[in-house]
Amino acid sequence: MDIRSSFAALNYAAVRPATAPRTDGPGEALAKAATSFAETLQRGEETARAAVTGGADAHSLVQALSATQLAVETVVTVRDRVVEAYQEILRMPV
């Protein structure tokens, strides 16, 4: 093996991670989902406050409340699935 080919291999190995496509792990996906959920709730609260003070119309209030309701239902469904999976793991024989 030539010394130049080993340097080339080392350089390739060092550059490879930088050029590889970055994939989000489960932790990052969960963090993004939690952030999106919090932003949806915040927008719903802001729109509701604006509607009470006369700063938003009824149509935007209904849209914000529908988005908030969908987000809460989704989170509750995911939570139920996680609890169900945890209980199933607890029922497994050791």
N, C-alpha and C positions, 0 to 999 in steps of 0.2 A: 504494500500500500504506500502510495506516495504521500509525502507530508502535505503537499498542496491539496490533495483530495480530502485529507483529514481536516484541514482548516476550512475547506469548503463545506464539509459536513457539519462542523461545529457552527459555522456562521449560519448555515441553513436552519439548524436546530434552534439557534438563538432568535432568528427572525420569524420562524414559523408561527409561534404563538401570537405575534403581533398581527400577522396577516390572516390568521384563522378567523372565521366568522364567530362573533361572540354570541353565545346562547345564554339566555336568562335561566338561572336555576330556580328551583321551587321557592326558595326564600325571597328572591327578588320579585317573582311573580306575585307572591302573597303580599309583599310590601306595596307593590303597585296597585293591587286590588284594594287594599286597606286605604291607601291614599285617595284613590278614586271614589271609594265609598264615603270617606269623610268630606271630600269636596262636594259630592252630590248632596249630602245632608246640609252642608253649609250654604250651598246655593238655594236649597229649599227654604231654609230659615230666613235668608236674606230676602227672598222673594215674598215670603209671608209677611215679614215686617214691612216691606215696601207696600204691599197690598193693603195692610191695615192703615198705614199713614197716607194712602192715596197715591203712592209713587209707582204702582204697578197695576196693570189691568187684570181682570179676572181670568183671561185666557192664559197669561203667563203664570199666574198662580196655580191654575189647574195643571199646566204642564210640569211645573216644578214639583207639585205634590205627587203627580203620577210617577215622575222619575224617582222621587224619594221613596214612594211605596214599592216600586219595583226593586230598588236597591236593597231596602230592608227585607223584602221577601226573599231575595237571592241570598243575602247573608244568613237569614234564618234557615234556609234550605241547606246551605253548605254546612252550617253549624250542626244541623240535625244529622247530616250524613257523617260528619266527623265523629259525633257522639255514638252513632250506630256502629261505625267501624271500630271505635275504641271498645265498645261493649262486646263486639264479636271477638276481638282479640282477647279480652278478658275471659271469655267462655272457652277458649281453646285449651285442650289438655296439654299439660306440660310434659 
